[in-house]
């Protein structure tokens, strides 16, 4: 091939390359843009789902749990102080009325019946109705919550004996892993939400 032919060939090659590069660059930029857009949509969908999980599942259940816990801790403070004062007064020989003790017991029973048990039932309803929003690690505790609520329902309906309840091991302690999971999951989801 002669030098002139090579120069003409090189010129045509450069003209062809100049003609091909802009459309290829445009296609590549479009491809990258579309991929980025799809990734952003996927991230946005994940964030929307996390918000829904927090708003409709985790926060409502955890809020009820924390409310029950705060009131229960206050009840323990009252019982501890009342018990200590009762003991101190008894040691001093001060005559005391059993009316305050029976009033405290009556109040606690009424609070369980009218306030706490409905909240536990609400927690179960939220779990049941929004089960699809629960992470797999949370779902594993569904049965424990069902059993706890059902145990109280049967107890209040006099459909189970104290001995049976004791043998079953009906206790809120069984829900502690659920409560720990709820706390942990809210922290994880909130962190994930804050990072996007």
VENHU-V892217 format. One record per helix or strand of 3 or more residues. SS is the DSSP state (H for helix, E for strand). FROM is the first residue (numbers start at 1). TO is the last residue. If there is no record, write none. Layout:
BEGIN
ss;from;to
SS;FROM;TO
SS;FROM;TO
END
This chain:
BEGIN
ss;from;to
H;3;92
H;99;129
H;131;133
H;136;139
H;142;156
H;162;168
H;172;194
END
